[in-house]
């Protein structure tokens, strides 16, 4: 028995739900400032950035640490359950990205309505919280001598890019060969792989919609690598890829 990827995903979703309720409490303030900022009010722009630093950044930090802690516990639990063994001091949290300046500034510049600005800010905060969890898992793989790499488990309703990456069955060992590339509203899950379970099969559930077990030829893999690089380059700005 192991704790499957969807268990961690569901718990991170709970963390996001808590953050969204907190975000709703400052929505009236953000709506007023965003409306003024759209009318060219520079003072409102500055106040919006201040709310980001003083209110939104602590939210990202609090809930990012919570998501990262869940990921670290999940990693260590599965490592124990699979009897991976070897020297291991425990998973370490990745620090959440709490710099709200680019998040707010970019959203105000990109969108033209108050509601879309708020939705953009909220989605960006969610992505940073999720990235704290994914980064914790990926950093743990890089530190773990017994880990062979990490894979990607896509969620139901994922985009074509996520489906392609998850369906490749690729195993990534370093950040130099691949990054997780989360985007807005992405619920994909990084999956650590050890010699005790080289495909991560025991940590997958029936709800995992993308199978990573199919073999690819060298030609197919090269073509999908090229497609992935092109997709990243084309969508990095609009989807907020990290």
Buried (B, 14 or more C-beta within 10 A) or exposed (E): EBBBBBBBBEBBBEBBEBBBEBBEEBEEEBBBBBBBBBEEBEEBBEBBBEBBBEBBBEBBBBBBBBBBBBBBBBBBBBBEBBEBEEEBEEBEBBEBBBEBEEBBBBBBEEBEEBEEBBBBBBBBBBBBBBBBBBBBBBBBBEEBEBBBBBBBBBBEEBBEBBBBBBBBBBBBBEEEEBBBBBBBBBBBBBBBBBEBBEBBEBBBEEEBEBEBEEEBEEEEBEEBEEBBEEBBEEBEEEBBBB
